[in-house]
Amino acid sequence: MSTARFDDFTTVDWVDDGAKEHQRQQKKQRHASRGIYEASVSWGVVVAVGALIGINTAMISIVTEWLSDLKLGVCQGAWWLNEEFCCWQQEQQNNSSCDQWATWDQLLVGTHVGVVRWAAFVAIGTGVAATCAWLVREYAPMAAGSGLPEIKATLSGYAVRGFLGGWTLAMKSVGLAMAVASGLSVGKEGPAVHMGCCVGNVVSRNFAKYRESAARRREIVSASAAAGVAVAFGAPIGGVLFSLEDLSSRFPRKTLWRSFLCALVATVSLQAMNPFRTGKLVMFQASYDRDWHFFEILFFVIIGVFGGVYGGLCIRLNLRVAALRKQHGATVGAVREVAGLALATTAVTYANQFTRKDMGELLGGLLQECRPASADRLCAPAQAPAVAWALLWATAIRSIGTVLAYGCKVPCGIFVPSMAIGASFGRMLGTLVQMAHRAHPKWSLFAHCAPDTPCITPATYAFLGAAAAMSGVTKVTVAVVVIMYELTGAINFIVPTMLVVMVAKVVGDLFIAGGISEQLMLLNGLPFAEEPDDQPELLGKSVVALMHTDIHALPAGPLPPAQLQAVLDASASAGIRGFPVVDNLHDMRLVGYVSRTSLTAELASLSSSAPTTRVMLGGSLTPSALSDDIAFDVSSASVVSLAHVVNTSPVTVRPRTSAETAADIFRKLGPRIILVTSEDAGQLVGLLTRKDLLKYVRSSHSIDS
């Protein structure tokens, strides 16, 4: 386990932030109108964020569809339309031909030539992917990847500058449409969460209430994450549950309500935009009017086992690819790697009708029930063996492509690729079962099938396969079940969905514990708040074994402002964000703790003070408060007290306190630092930060592994 990126993240002190928020609330209570204004700001920001997330997602969906169809052809006379919109009028007239849509071989050579269509598909897909990688590398490197690991770290109390900024949002939005449309085996659902959080941060930071409170920012980021999932799947309740189950380390009731509202507004905005002109929020929404039979539980378990095996293998293999990418990424180069992946992916996927399609479109086809007059190849009994083989190959090809592509330096998600893989396997299994029923309807296995109605519905197997694969790779259970229900409205399939999700989770845990986001956090060295069960390395350890004894402490004073400023300047390069305050540097009896930010602001106000000015950080001006090296004429000095910026009741423990207790303090109270004082005299003997504890756990786990 790595701790490589710990220094990129700033630890939020929730105790200090809570104290400042309490002071702000006290001021608000003295002004009733101020309280009404701030309440309206809170709900107004949530509504604005939700609306912007829905609009942004709709625009990305429209651009993605156009770019994806551009690999196949162009609309003559209206190049900005995708194939569906180009042929909209002909479809309304039930006309099978569409004269306005021209494939690239028709445009370039005037006739149907398969090689030309293939070459155009590969060239355009590779060019779009390479351009996307270049834009991300040059303008917003933080827009690469899904962003979910970093969001989990952010919501755990670790912030990184620029990750939720406006420039990252812009490049993530543009790059995501290009990456998905290029043909790479990536999805837009994970990045949709990152973009949602960026929108929440960009909007909320315009208001002092959010700018000055980390807890308030966490609240809006949690709500934005829920809205991001909601618009990605068209599932507002599932989005709230996903934020609660997988992303947020703290989710109070107020956050729940605001997440619910934000997800609702985002979904309504997306519905109003209607990007697909079908009334659907996503391309793969479906509905079922047939029920399942008890004997099908056997096949549902097989689907669940596949989801768990796929999830476990996908995580393990992707971690190996990520490790190779870290070792050789500088040599290969991000743009060349992405271009090579796109070239190989498009060249291979063009040959199979199920891999050639955009994955959202593929899911939309696999999840649809066959109607009596359907001309779809999936519904033709004579084509069933060929369809089963094609789906098997699609499952294998997409699995390999997803393992290689997820984590490359473009915006990329893994939810929909996993759902497409699971749906392909499920539809294949359903097709095989349907073939067996048609060939042997008298088997005892099919004894409960009614003679005049279809017994097996392969589309429902695809639906369950999508749920199993998604759960297998993310290890999310409740939210996945609700998301799949919202996609289909199939209440009679809730029990089978719960079954396959639970089987996938259990089987996946046999391969590797934790979802792919958690494993990438460990591999890439991102900090996050782990659960107590995940920290057996702390058992039997005491704080004295983990604490720092090299302490940068400040005497209570009196001190010249220039001397304090020199200490601040000297410690800036070490990343020290606060200082313990002691009575003097000899006795080291703890007085309190002061943050660098507060001290810097106070010293700036004293920049024009007289040379005889002295600063007191605590206590009173008595002989015992003077250090041996401090001597000045008290009668001629101007003493300024900065005791108001010193926290005189910091979180403290004793050296023999167990490490598990310290971990609980960090997890439940959220301080950035714990000071360690002696058992009797209150002497400062060490300090322990949240990052120190995580570094110890990670290093111990790596040694054990």
N, C-alpha and C positions, 0 to 999 in steps of 0.2 A: 504494500500500500504506500502510495506516494503522498508527500506533503509539499510538492514542488510549487504549487500556486497559492499556498497559504499567505504569502506576503503580498499577493495581488489584491487580497480582500481586506477590508477594514472591519474590525469587530464592533458591532453596535452594543453599547452599554445600556441595556433595557432598564436597569435600576436608575441610572442617572437620567435617562430619557423620561422615565415615569415621574421622577421628582420635578423635572421642568414642566411636564404636562400638568402636574398637580398645581403648580404655581400659576400656570396659565388659566386653569379652570377657576382658581380662586379669584383672579382678576375679572374673569368673565361674569362671575356671579354678582359682582358689584355693578355690572352694567347689563340690564335685562335685554336691551336692544342688541347688544353685542352677541348675546347667547342665541337670539333668534336668527341673526345674520349667519353665525357660524353653523347652525343646524341646517339652514337653507343651502349654505355652501357645500356641506357634506353630501346631501342628497343630490344637489345640482351637479356636482362633480361626477358622482356615480352615473347619473343619467347621461351626461355628456360623454363620458368615457365609453359607456355601452353603445351609444349611437355611433361614435366614431369607429369603434371596433367592428360593428356590423357593416358600415359603409366600406371600410378598408378591406374587409374580407370579401365583400361582393366585387369590388374592383379587381382584386387579385384573381378571383375565380374567373371573371370575364377575360382578363389578359391571358391567364393560363390556358383556357379553352382555345383561344385564338392561336397562341403560339404552338400548342400541341397539334392542332389541325394543320398548321403551316408546314409541318414536316411531310404532310401527305399531299397538299395542294393549296390552291388559292382561289378566292372568289373573284371572278372576272367582273370588273366594273365596280366592285365594292371590296377592296382588298382587306378592309378592316373587319370584315365579318368572318366568323368561323363557318364550318361546313353546315352545321345545323341551322344557323340563322340565314345563311346564304340560300339554303334550299327550303326555307320556311313556307314560302307560298306554294311550292310544288307539293310539299307534304300535306298542306291543308286541302289541296285538290286531289289527294290520294294518287299523285303522279309518282311513279317509281323512279323516273329519270330526273336529273337535275342538270340542265344545260349550263347554268352559270358557274358551277363548281368544276374546276379543271385540275386534274392531277398533274404532277410535274412532268411526267413523260409526254402528256398531251401538249403541254406548253413548250417543251424543249425540242421534241422530235416529231410531234404531230400525230403520234399513234401510241398504242398501248405497248410499252416495253418494261417488263418487270424489273430489269437490272437498273434502269434509270430511276424508277420509283424507289428502289432500295437505296441507290447511291444518294438521292436527294434526302431521303429519310435519315440516313447516317450522317451526311454532311451537315444538314441543318441542326440536327440534335447535338452533334459534337460542337458546332460553332456556338450555339446558344449556351451550352454548359461551360465552355471555355471562357466565353464573355462574362458569364455570371461569376466564375471563380476569380477572374481578373478584377472585376468591380469590387467584390468583397475584399480581396487582398489589398487593393489600393485605397479604398475609402472607408471600410468598416470591418476590420478583421473579426470583431466581436459578433458580427451577424452570421458567422459560419456556424454550422451545427444546428441542433434543435433548440438549444438554449435552456432545456428543462433542467439539466444538472445545475447550471448557474442560478436559475430561479429558485431551486430548492435551497441552495446555499444562501441566497439573498433573504428568503423568508425565514431561514434559521438564524438570521442575525449577522450575516457577513455580506458586506456591500462592496462592489467593485465599480470604480468610476467609469462612466461611459457605457456600461452594459445596457442600461435602460434609457439611453439618450435618444434624441431626435434623429441624429444621423444614422444610428444603428437601426432605428425603425424604418427609415427611408430605404436603406440598402437591403434590409431583411425583406421588405415588401417587394421591391423590384427583383431581388435575387431569388426569392421563393418562387415567383411565377416562372422565372426562367429555368430554375433547377428542376421543377416538377415537369414542365413542358418539354424539357430536353430529352426525356426518356430514361433518365437515371431512376433507379429503384428507390426513390425517396418520396416522402409524403409531406403535406403541408400542415398537418394537424399539430405536431409538436412546435414548429416555428410559429403557428398561429397563437399559441399561448405566450410565447416570447413577445410577439408583436403586441398582443393585448396588454401585457405588462408594461411595454414601452409607452403605449398610448396612455395608460393610467399614470405613469410617472411624468410624462411630458405635460399632461393637462394639470395634474395636481400640484406640480411644483410652482405654478403661477400663484398659488395661494399660501400665505404665511402659515396657516394652520397645518398644512402638510409639509411645507418646506422646513419647519422648525421641529417637527416631531417624527422620529423614526417609526414609532408605533402606528401613527396615522398613515404613514407611507406604506407600511407593511399591510395595513388594512385595505388600502386601495389596490395594492399589487395583488393581494389574494383575490379580491373581487374581479380584477381585470383578468387574472388567470382563469377564473371560472367562466368569464365571458368568452375568453379565447377558445376554451374547449367547447363551449355551447355553440358557437358559430361554426366550429370545425366539423361537428357531428350533427348539428341541428338538434341538440339535446340540452336545453337549459338546466334541467334538474340534474342530469348527468354531469354537466360542467361544474356545478356547485359541489357535487359529491366527489368528483375527481380532485378538485382543489383541496377539499377536506381530507380525503383519504391518502393522496399521494404527494401533494406539494407542500401544504402548510404545516408547520410545526406547532402553530397555535391558531385556533379558529374559534374565538368567542362568538356569542350569539349576535352581537352587533355586526361582526364581519359576515356571519351567515346571512343576515337580512340584506346587507348591502351587496353581497355576492349574488344573491337571488335576484335582486332588482337589476343589477348590472347585466347578468346573463339574460334576463327577460328582455331588457331594452335592446341589447345586442342582437338577439334572435329576431325581435320584431323589425329592427332596422334592416337586417338581412332579408327578411321576408318581404319588406316593402321594396327593396331594390330588385328582388326576384331575378338574380343573375342568369339563371338557366331558362327563364321564361316558361317554366313548367309548374310553378307554384311550390316546388320543393326547395327545402333549405340546402340540401346536398344532393349530389347526383345519385347516391346509392340508397335513397329512401325506398322502402318497399312495404307491401302489406300482404297478409296471408289470410285466406278464408278457409283453410283446411286444418284439421287437427292432427295430432300425432298419435301413434299407437304404442302400447306398452312394450311390445317386442323391440321397438326401435331404440330403446334405452341401450341395448348392446352396442349399436352403431354410434350412439351419442357418446358412449364411454370411449370408443375408439377415436372419435374426433377429439375428445378431451385429452387423451393420451398423446395424440399427434400435436395438439397445441402446446402441451408441456414439453415434449421432446424438441419441437421446433424452437420454442422459447429458450430452453436451456442451451441447445447447440448454437443458436443464433447469438446469444449473449457471449458464450465462451469464444466462439470464432471471431466475433466482432472485436472482442477485447484483444485478441492476438493481432488482428489487422490494425487496431488503434496503436498497439505497442510498436508494430513495425512502422507505422506512419510517424510516430514520434522519433524513432531512431533514424529513419531514412528520408523523412519529409523534406528536410532542407536540401538534400541531394537531388531528389526527384523534382521538387517544386510543386506547389499547390495547383497551379494552372495546368501543368502537364499531366499531373495525376488525374485531375477531373476530366480533362480532354480524353485521356486514355480510357478511363472508365466509361465515359459516354460513347466513345467509338466502339468499344467492345460490346456494350449493352445494346446499343441500337442495331449493330450489325447482327447480333444473335436474335434479338426479340422480334425483329421484323418478320421472320419466317413463321411465327406462331400467331394466330389471330387473337389469342387471349393475352399475349404479352405485348403485342403491337399497340393495343389500346392504352389510353390513359387509365391509370389504376382506379380512378373514381368511376369512369365509364365502365370499366371491367366489372367492378363491384356491382354497379347498377344492373348489369346484365345477369350476373351470376345469382343475385338475390331475388330476381323476379320469377314468379310462378309461371309455368307454361299454360297458356290459354288454348282452348280447343282449335282455333284457327291460326295459331301462331306459325309464322314461317321461319322462326329462329332455328338455327342449326342445333342449338342446345335442346330443342323440343322435338326433334325428328327422331323417331325410334330407330330408323335405319342407320342414322349417323351416330348412335350411342357409343359403339366401340371406339370409333375414331375420336369422338369428343372426349371420352375417358382418357385415351392416350394423350391427346393434346393438353388436357387439364393436368395430367401428371407431369408432363414436360414443363408446363407453365409454372407449376409449383416448384419444381427443381430449379428452373432458371431464375425465377424471382427470388427464391431463397438465397441463391449464390449472389445475385446482384445486390440484394439488401445488405447482406453481410459485408460486402466490399464497399458499398456506397455510403452507408450510414456512418457519419463522422467525418466525411471528407469536407474540404474547405468551401462548402456552399451551404446555404440554408437547407436543412434536410430533417425530415421526421421519419419515424419508423412505424407509426400507428397504422396508417392506411396500407403501406406495403405488407405489413403483417396480416392485416385483415384480408387483403387480396390473396395472400398465400394460403391462409386458412380457408377462405371461401373457395379457392380452386380445389384444394384437397377435399373439402366437404362436398362440393358439387360432384367431384369425381366419384366419391364414395356413394353418394346418393344415386348417381347414374348407374353404378354397378348393382346396387340393391334393387333399383327399378328394373334393370335388365333381368335380374334373377327372378323377380316377381312375375314379369311378363313370360319368362320361359317356364316357370314352375309355379303357377298360381295355386296349386293344390298342396304345396308344402305346408307342414304343420306350423312352420314359422309365420306363415301369412294367413293363418286360420281366421284371424280377427278382421281381415280386410273385407270391406263390403264389395259385392260383385260388380256393382254398376258405377262406382266412383273410383277415381285414382287413389291408390293405396299409399304410394311413396311419392313424396314431393321433394325432388332434389334441391330445390331452392332453399328449403328450410335447413337442409344439411349444410349448404353454403353459409347461411346465416349463422348457424351454430359454430361452424369452422372459423368464421371471422372472429366471433367472440372468444373462442378458445385460443387462437393464435395471438390475439391482442392481449389477453390476460397472461398467456405464457411468457410473453416478452416484457411486459410491464409489471407483472405480479399484482395488478390491481383487480379486485373482485367485484365489490358492490357497485362501484361506479360503472364498470363495464356492463354489468347486467342491466342497469338502468339506461345506459346509453343505447344498448341494443334494443331495449323495449321502446324507447322514444323514436328510434329509427323506423320501427315496423308497426308499433302499436299492437303487437301480437301478444296479448296477455296470456293466452293459452300456452305460449312457449316460454314463459318465465321459468318454470321448473326445469325444463331441459337446458335452458341457458345457465341457470345456477349450477346444474350438474356438470356441464362441460367446463365451465369456468373453474369450479372447485377441483375437478380432476386435473385440469391444466396447471393450476397453481401447485397442487401437491406433487405432480410429476416434475414440474419445472424446478421446484425446490430440491429435488433429488440431484439435479445437475449443478445448480448454483443458487445460493441464497441471495435474495434481493433482485429487483428489476434491473433493466439495462441502465437506467439513469443513475441508480445508486452505485453500480459497478464502475461506470465511467467516472463518477465523482471520486471514487477511491483510486482509480488508475491515474487520473489527471491531477490528483492532489488537491481537490476542492474541499474546503471545510464545510461541515454541516452537522447539525445536532443529531447524534445517534441515540437510539433507544438504549436503556440500561442493559437489556438482554444482549445487545451487540458489543458490550464492553467487558468481557470476562477478564481482560488483562488488568483491570483495576482491583480485582479481588485480592484482599490481603495486603494491599499497598496503603501507605500513609502519605499524607501531603508532603512530609519532609523529603520523600524520595523523588518528588516531581518538581518542587518549587525552585525558583531562582534565588540565589543568595547574593548575587551581584546587583545591588539595589542602587538606583539613582534617586536618592532622597534629598529633600530640601529642608533646611532648618526653618523653624517657625520665624526666625528673625531676631532682631531687625537686620535687614540687608540692603545694600545699595541697589536700586533698580538695574543698574548696569551689570551688576554681578548676576542677578537673576536672569537677565537677558542673555548673558554669556553662557549660562547653563542651558538655556533653551536652544541656543544656536548650536552648541556643541553636541547636543543629544538629538538634533533633528535628523541627521543621517541614519541614526539607529532606529528610527521609526517609533520612538517613545512618545506616547500620546498623553501621559499623565505622570504625576510624581507623588509618592507618599510624602507627607509633611510630618517631621519629627521635632521634638522639643529642641534637640541639638544633635549634632552628628557624632557625639561621643556616647551619650546615653541611649539614643535611638528610640525613645519612647514615642509611640505613635500619637499624633495629633489629628491627622485626617488625610485626605487625598484631594489633589487639585488637578484638573485637566489642563493640558497644554493650551487648548483653545481659549479657556477662560482667563488663564494667566497672561497669555499673549495680548488679549484685548485690554486687560487692565494696565499692563505695562505700556501699551501704546498710548494710553491716556496720560501717562506720567512722563512722556518723552521730553516735555519742556519743563520739568520740575527742577528745583534748585539742587545743586551738588550735595547739599547736606541732607537731602530727603532719604529717608529709610523706609523700608516696607516690612510690615509684620503680616505673616501668614496665619498667625494664630497665637493664642495665649496672651499674656500681658507683658509689658516692658519692665521686667524685674531682672536683678542680677543673675538669677538662675536661668533666665531665658537667653542669656548671652553666651555665645560660643567662645572658646578660648581665643579664637583668632579674630573676634569682632571687638573692636574698641573704638568708641567715639564719644564725643561730648553730648550727653543726653539733652542737656539744657539748650544746646544750639541746634539740635536736629529737629527736622519736621518728619514725624512718623505717620505713615499712611497705613491703615489697616485694610488688608485684603481678605480678612477672615470670612467675608460673605461669599467668596467664591470657593471656599474650602469645604468639602464634604467632611464633617466631623464625625460621621457615623458610617464609615465604609464597611463593606462586608469583610469580616475577619474570621479566621479559624485558628486553631492551635496546631502545632507541628504534628501531633499524633492523631489528628483527625483523619479518618479513613478517606481514601481517594474516591470511593463511591459516594460519600457524603458531599465531597466537593463537586463531583459530577452532578449530583442532584441539585445543588445550589445553582450551578451554572444553568442547568436545564429549566428549573422552575422559577428562579428569580431573575436570571438573565444578566448578571453583572459581567463586565468585560474582564475584571481582575478581582482576585481575592487576596487580601493581605494576610500574612501569617505572623502572629505575635507570640511571644514566649508565654509559657504556662502561668507565670506568676506576675511579672512586673510590667506586662504590656509592651515589652520591647519588640520592635520590628525586626524580624529575623529572616524574612523572605516574602516572596509574592508568587502567585500562580495565575496565569491568564488562561482564557478559554482555549486559545490556540495551543498553549503548552500541553494541556490535557489531551487534546485531540492528536497532537504530534506524538505523544507518548503511546497512546492507544494504537495509532497507525504503525509506528515503528515496532512495537511489541508484536503486533499481529503479523507484520512482514517477517519478523524473525521466526515466529512460530510456524508460519506457512512454509 
